[in-house]
Amino acid sequence: MRPLIGLAILVCAGAASLFAEDPATLLAALRSRDELARDRAVAALAAAPEHKPALLEALRAADGRVRGGAARALGAMSAADALPALSALFREDADLGVREEAARGLAGLGQPAATVLVEALQGNDSFARRAALRALGEMGPAAAEAVPVLVAALREDALRSGAQTALTRIGAASAPPLRELLKGGDERLRGVAACVLVEVGDEPGPLLRALLAALLDDELRADAIHALGAAGAAAVPALAQALQEEDVKTRRTAAQALGSLARAVPAAVNPLVDAVIDRQEEVRTAGVKALGQLGALAKDAVPDLLEVLAGEKRIEIRRSVVAALGEIGPEAQMAVPTLVAEALRRVPPDPTQPGEDLLARAIRAAAAKSLGQIAVDPQHSVPGLVLSLQGDELESRLEAAWALGRFGPGAQDAVAALTHALADPNPELQGRAAEALGEIGPAAAEALPALRALRKSGNPFATVKADEAVERIEKQD
């Protein structure tokens, strides 16, 4: 793609009014500190080939903004005879900003300028090398002769990202040397090569092993996930297999990749169940987060998650499954009876496992929260949440109060319990109960005296929520 295409838009947006101006006026506009005004002047200059002599002369102007603007305009008009002057400006100007603009101008000239940029990339000037990378990327397929040098640049940490971008934009011409990189021993280079090859159209199947390795590289992970997305359904079996690997980081990143892939490939959802029940918390967390980000798209995993919950004894995994069901949202309606049971489930504490009781409490709280996230079927959900609200575990009571608010008027049977919670000594519970009553609306009118009293409690959070609840109930009453 030609660089500076946006200049055409600027012409349509207002630069056309400048066409009648003489070159001197337009060049003077390049001195402006207003970037938009300079862009319009560049667009107007580039749109009129008769301005080329004035632009070539302007490359020697004292003002760097004028030199840079002229360089851009010459590139935008593809002025091939400007190559020597732009090359000299790129190599020698004292102003780095002007050199950057000269590199953009060279990119606009296309293939004839590629040699100049390749020479810069092979040199020792770090600024020129980075500018050349960007310009070669802007040049796209016309920069095909730069491919060997760009592949070599992949071996340098400071240049790798820019070289990868340029090779991707060049397209199919990049593929042969990148396929050779896949045969080498450098895992990072194999990952980069695989990411680019998928982008330029290679069949993803043979690249999956390298892409999976790239998932573990912090620098390449985003590109690898994107490439796996391009691979589509072909990537699912490999990622599912990666969830069974011994390495924790491999399993975690596979879960993240499946989550990204599942929006376009429904077959990626079910393998995430394995992540939710993984033995390591960080993998389980990644699985729950992935399903949560998918929301309704993960509905097909609900039966599997319920099956896991029915047979799983380990409390930490049960908690992850309960959380995942909530993250799926209303599409997990079939889980409501199970979640109500989990919210109220009591197991005698095991004195030999003191941490187990805390985890069991966490499950009950998570189940209450999940019922609020699903927020359907009040007939079954609300009675269970009322019992949680009336219990003796603060976390469960807090989550239950919040969840009841999510049902709005459908939770009117909870008004008495929520009104009672307004008198609780915990200010956060007072506030959440007040907020839920406000969500219920006019059906919570009997709570108005208690809400008005709470306004005077002196607790900022509870006071604000009580004010809001009174306003909502009275406004709708």
C-alpha positions in Angstrom: 0.0 0.0 0.0 1.3 3.5 -0.9 2.1 5.6 2.2 0.4 8.8 2.9 -2.9 7.7 1.4 -4.5 9.7 4.3 -3.4 12.8 2.5 -6.1 12.2 -0.1 -8.7 12.3 2.6 -7.2 15.6 3.8 -7.6 17.0 0.3 -11.2 16.1 0.3 -11.6 17.6 3.8 -10.3 21.0 3.1 -7.0 20.9 1.2 -8.8 21.5 -2.0 -9.2 25.1 -1.0 -5.5 25.5 -1.1 -5.0 24.3 -4.7 -5.3 27.8 -6.0 -2.5 29.0 -3.8 0.9 29.5 -5.4 3.8 27.2 -4.2 5.4 30.0 -2.1 2.2 30.3 0.0 1.9 26.5 0.4 5.5 26.2 1.4 5.1 28.9 3.9 2.2 26.9 5.4 4.7 24.1 6.1 6.2 26.3 8.8 3.0 26.2 10.8 3.0 24.7 14.2 -0.4 23.3 13.4 0.1 19.8 12.3 -3.2 19.7 10.4 -2.4 22.8 8.5 1.0 21.3 7.5 -0.7 18.1 6.4 -3.1 20.1 4.2 -0.3 22.0 2.7 1.6 18.8 1.9 -1.5 17.3 0.4 -2.1 20.4 -1.8 1.6 20.4 -2.9 1.6 16.7 -3.7 -1.6 17.0 -5.7 -0.1 19.4 -8.3 2.9 18.0 -10.2 3.8 21.5 -11.4 4.9 22.2 -7.8 7.7 19.7 -8.0 10.5 22.2 -8.9 9.6 24.3 -5.9 9.5 21.2 -3.7 13.0 20.1 -4.8 14.2 23.6 -4.0 12.5 23.5 -0.6 14.6 20.4 0.4 17.4 23.0 1.0 15.2 25.4 3.1 16.6 26.6 6.4 13.4 25.6 8.3 13.3 21.8 9.1 9.5 21.7 8.9 9.7 23.0 5.3 12.3 20.4 4.4 10.4 17.6 6.0 7.1 18.6 4.4 8.6 18.9 1.0 10.1 15.5 1.3 6.8 14.0 2.2 5.0 15.8 -0.7 7.6 14.5 -3.2 7.1 11.0 -2.0 3.3 11.4 -2.1 3.5 12.4 -5.8 6.0 9.5 -6.5 8.5 11.9 -7.9 11.2 9.5 -9.1 13.6 12.2 -10.1 13.6 13.3 -6.4 15.4 10.1 -5.4 19.0 11.6 -5.2 17.9 14.6 -3.2 15.7 12.6 -0.8 18.5 10.0 -0.3 20.9 12.8 0.6 18.4 14.3 3.0 17.8 11.0 4.6 21.5 10.3 5.1 22.8 13.7 6.0 20.3 16.1 7.5 21.1 17.3 11.0 17.4 17.2 12.0 16.3 13.7 12.9 12.7 14.7 12.2 13.6 15.7 8.7 15.4 12.4 8.2 12.3 10.5 9.3 10.2 12.5 6.8 12.8 11.8 4.1 12.5 8.1 4.8 8.7 8.4 4.4 9.3 10.2 1.1 11.6 7.5 -0.1 8.9 4.9 0.8 6.5 6.8 -1.5 8.9 6.4 -4.4 8.5 2.6 -4.3 10.9 0.1 -5.6 13.5 2.6 -7.0 14.2 3.7 -3.4 14.4 0.3 -1.9 18.2 0.0 -2.4 18.8 3.2 -0.5 16.8 1.9 2.4 18.5 -1.5 2.3 21.9 0.2 2.5 20.8 2.2 5.5 19.5 -1.0 7.2 22.9 -2.6 6.7 24.7 0.4 8.1 25.7 1.4 11.7 23.4 4.4 12.2 20.8 3.1 14.6 18.3 5.9 13.8 18.7 5.4 10.0 18.2 1.6 10.5 14.9 2.0 12.4 13.6 4.7 10.0 14.5 2.4 7.1 12.6 -0.5 8.6 9.5 1.7 8.9 9.9 3.0 5.4 10.3 -0.5 3.9 7.2 -1.6 5.7 5.3 1.3 4.2 6.6 0.4 0.8 5.0 -3.1 1.0 5.5 -5.6 -1.9 7.7 -3.0 -3.7 10.4 -3.7 -1.1 10.8 -7.3 -2.0 14.5 -6.9 -2.6 14.9 -6.0 1.0 13.7 -9.4 2.3 17.1 -11.1 2.9 18.3 -8.1 4.9 15.0 -7.9 6.8 15.3 -11.6 7.7 18.8 -11.0 9.0 17.4 -8.1 11.1 15.1 -10.5 12.9 18.2 -11.7 14.8 18.6 -8.3 16.4 16.5 -7.6 19.5 16.2 -3.8 18.7 15.1 -4.4 15.1 13.1 -7.7 15.3 9.6 -6.1 15.7 10.1 -3.6 12.9 11.5 -6.3 10.6 8.7 -8.6 11.3 6.1 -5.9 10.5 8.0 -5.1 7.2 8.2 -8.7 6.1 4.5 -9.2 6.8 3.6 -6.1 4.7 5.9 -7.2 1.9 3.8 -10.4 1.6 4.5 -13.6 -0.3 8.0 -12.6 -1.3 9.0 -13.0 2.4 8.0 -16.6 2.5 10.9 -18.6 1.1 13.6 -17.4 3.5 11.2 -17.6 6.4 10.5 -21.2 5.7 14.3 -21.8 5.9 14.3 -20.2 9.4 11.8 -22.8 10.5 14.5 -25.4 10.1 16.9 -23.6 12.4 17.6 -24.1 16.1 16.5 -20.6 17.3 13.1 -21.1 18.8 12.3 -17.3 18.8 13.2 -17.0 15.1 11.0 -20.0 14.3 8.2 -18.4 16.1 8.6 -15.1 14.3 8.8 -16.9 11.0 5.7 -18.9 11.7 3.7 -15.8 12.7 4.7 -14.0 9.5 4.1 -17.0 7.3 0.5 -17.4 8.5 -0.1 -13.7 7.8 1.2 -13.9 4.3 -0.9 -16.9 3.4 1.0 -20.1 4.2 -0.9 -23.2 5.2 -1.0 -23.0 9.1 -1.0 -26.7 9.8 2.8 -27.3 9.5 3.4 -24.1 11.5 1.5 -25.0 14.6 4.4 -26.4 16.6 6.4 -23.2 16.1 3.3 -21.1 16.9 2.7 -22.9 20.1 6.4 -22.3 21.1 5.9 -18.6 20.2 3.0 -18.5 22.7 5.5 -18.9 25.5 7.6 -16.0 24.4 6.4 -12.7 26.0 7.5 -10.7 23.0 5.7 -12.9 20.5 2.6 -14.1 22.4 0.2 -11.5 20.9 1.4 -12.2 17.4 1.2 -15.9 17.9 -2.4 -15.7 19.3 -3.3 -13.6 16.2 -1.7 -16.1 13.9 -3.4 -19.0 15.6 -6.6 -17.1 15.1 -5.9 -17.0 11.4 -5.2 -20.7 11.5 -8.8 -21.2 12.7 -10.1 -24.7 13.5 -6.8 -26.3 12.5 -5.2 -24.9 15.7 -7.7 -26.3 18.2 -6.4 -29.9 18.5 -2.8 -28.6 19.0 -3.9 -26.1 21.7 -6.1 -28.8 23.3 -3.0 -31.0 23.5 -1.0 -28.2 24.9 -3.4 -28.1 27.9 -2.2 -31.5 28.8 1.5 -30.5 28.8 3.5 -30.7 32.1 4.7 -27.1 31.8 2.3 -24.7 33.7 3.1 -21.7 31.4 2.3 -23.8 28.3 -1.1 -24.8 29.7 -1.9 -21.2 30.8 -1.0 -19.7 27.4 -2.9 -22.4 25.6 -6.0 -21.5 27.5 -5.5 -17.8 26.7 -5.1 -18.7 23.0 -8.2 -20.9 23.0 -10.2 -18.1 24.5 -9.1 -15.7 21.8 -9.8 -18.3 19.1 -13.2 -19.4 20.4 -15.0 -16.2 19.2 -14.5 -17.3 15.6 -14.1 -21.1 16.2 -16.8 -22.6 18.5 -14.9 -25.9 18.7 -12.3 -24.1 20.8 -14.8 -23.7 23.7 -15.0 -27.2 25.1 -11.2 -27.7 25.5 -11.3 -24.7 27.9 -13.2 -26.9 30.4 -9.8 -28.7 30.9 -8.3 -25.4 31.8 -11.0 -24.7 34.3 -10.3 -27.9 36.1 -6.5 -27.8 35.9 -4.5 -28.6 39.0 -2.7 -25.2 39.0 -4.6 -22.1 40.0 -3.1 -19.8 37.3 -4.3 -22.2 34.6 -7.7 -22.4 36.1 -7.9 -18.6 36.3 -6.9 -18.3 32.7 -9.7 -20.8 31.7 -12.3 -19.0 33.8 -11.3 -15.6 32.4 -11.4 -17.0 28.8 -14.9 -18.4 29.3 -16.0 -15.2 30.9 -14.7 -13.1 28.0 -16.7 -15.3 25.6 -19.9 -14.9 27.6 -22.8 -16.5 25.7 -20.4 -18.0 23.2 -19.3 -20.4 25.9 -22.8 -21.8 26.5 -22.0 -25.1 25.0 -19.5 -25.7 27.8 -22.2 -25.4 30.5 -23.2 -29.1 30.5 -19.6 -30.2 30.8 -19.0 -27.8 33.6 -22.0 -29.1 35.5 -20.8 -32.6 35.0 -17.4 -31.7 36.5 -19.1 -30.0 39.4 -21.2 -33.1 40.1 -18.2 -35.4 40.3 -15.3 -33.1 41.5 -14.2 -33.4 45.2 -11.4 -30.8 45.2 -12.8 -27.6 46.5 -10.5 -25.2 44.7 -11.6 -26.7 41.3 -15.2 -26.6 42.3 -14.8 -22.9 43.0 -13.3 -22.3 39.6 -16.2 -24.1 37.9 -18.8 -22.1 39.8 -17.0 -18.9 38.8 -16.9 -20.0 35.2 -20.6 -20.6 35.1 -21.3 -17.1 36.4 -19.0 -15.6 33.8 -21.0 -17.3 31.0 -24.0 -15.3 32.1 -27.7 -15.8 31.3 -26.9 -18.6 28.8 -25.9 -20.7 31.9 -29.5 -20.7 33.1 -29.6 -24.5 33.4 -27.0 -24.2 36.1 -29.2 -22.2 38.4 -30.5 -25.1 40.6 -26.9 -26.4 41.0 -25.6 -22.9 41.9 -28.4 -22.4 44.5 -27.4 -25.7 46.0 -23.7 -24.7 46.1 -24.6 -21.3 47.7 -26.3 -23.2 50.5 -24.1 -26.3 50.7 -22.6 -26.9 54.1 -20.0 -29.5 54.8 -18.8 -30.3 58.3 -15.3 -28.7 58.6 -12.3 -31.1 58.6 -10.0 -30.2 61.5 -7.1 -31.8 59.6 -7.6 -29.4 56.7 -8.1 -25.9 58.1 -7.9 -24.2 54.7 -10.7 -26.3 53.3 -13.3 -24.4 55.4 -12.2 -21.1 53.9 -12.4 -22.5 50.4 -15.9 -23.9 51.1 -16.9 -20.4 52.2 -15.4 -19.0 49.0 -17.5 -21.4 46.9 -20.7 -20.4 48.6 -19.9 -16.7 48.0 -18.9 -17.4 44.4 -22.2 -19.3 43.8 -24.2 -16.3 45.1 -22.3 -14.0 42.8 -22.8 -16.3 39.8 -26.5 -16.4 40.4 -26.4 -12.6 40.1 -24.3 -12.7 36.9 -26.8 -15.2 35.3 -29.8 -13.2 36.7 -32.5 -15.3 35.3 -35.1 -17.7 36.9 -35.9 -15.6 40.0 -38.3 -18.3 41.1 -35.4 -20.5 42.0 -32.6 -18.0 42.5 -34.2 -15.5 44.8 -35.2 -17.8 47.7 -31.7 -19.3 47.8 -30.1 -15.8 47.7 -32.4 -14.7 50.6 -31.1 -17.6 52.7 -27.5 -16.7 51.8 -28.3 -13.1 52.8 -29.7 -14.2 56.1 -26.7 -16.5 56.9 -23.6 -15.8 59.0 -20.9 -15.6 56.3 -20.2 -12.0 55.4 -18.8 -12.7 51.9 -21.8 -14.7 50.9 -24.2 -12.1 52.4 -22.4 -9.3 50.4 -22.6 -11.3 47.1 -26.2 -12.3 47.8 -27.2 -8.6 48.3 -25.5 -7.6 45.1 -27.1 -10.6 43.2 -30.6 -9.8 44.4 -30.2 -6.3 43.0 -29.4 -7.8 39.6 -32.9 -9.3 39.5 -34.6 -5.9 39.8 -38.4 -6.1 40.4 -38.1 -9.9 40.2 -36.5 -9.9 43.6 -39.5 -8.3 45.4 -39.8 -11.3 47.7 -36.4 -10.4 49.1 -37.5 -6.9 50.3 -38.0 -7.9 53.9 -34.6 -9.6 54.1 -32.8 -6.7 52.4 -34.6 -4.2 54.7 -33.3 -6.1 57.7 -29.8 -6.1 56.3 -29.9 -2.2 56.3 -29.5 -2.5 60.1 -26.4 -4.7 59.9 -23.3 -3.3 61.5 -21.3 -3.8 58.3 -21.4 -0.6 56.3 -20.7 -2.4 53.0 -23.6 -4.8 53.5 -25.8 -1.8 54.4 -24.8 -0.1 51.1 -25.3 -3.2 49.0 -28.7 -3.9 50.5 -29.8 -0.3 49.9 -28.6 -0.5 46.3 -30.5 -3.8 45.7 -33.7 -2.2 47.1 -33.3 0.7 44.7 -33.0 -1.8 41.8 -36.2 -3.5 42.9 -37.9 -0.1 42.6 -41.5 0.7 43.7 -42.1 -2.9 45.0 -39.6 -2.0 47.7 -41.6 0.9 49.1 -41.9 -0.7 52.5 -38.2 -0.2 52.9 -38.4 3.6 52.6 -38.4 4.3 56.4 -35.4 2.2 57.0 -33.6 3.7 53.9 -34.4 7.3 55.2 -32.9 6.3 58.6 -29.8 4.9 56.9 -29.2 8.3 55.3 -28.3 9.5 58.8 -25.9 6.7 59.5 -22.8 8.7 59.0 -21.3 6.0 56.7 -20.6 7.7 53.3 -21.0 4.5 51.2 -24.3 3.5 52.9 -25.6 7.1 52.9 -25.0 7.5 49.2 -26.6 4.2 48.3 -29.6 4.9 50.6 -30.1 8.3 48.9 -30.0 6.7 45.5 -32.4 4.0 46.5 -35.0 6.4 48.0 -34.8 8.5 44.8 -35.4 5.5 42.6 -38.2 4.0 44.6 -40.0 7.4 45.0 -39.5 8.4 41.4 -41.1 5.2 40.1 -43.7 4.9 42.8 
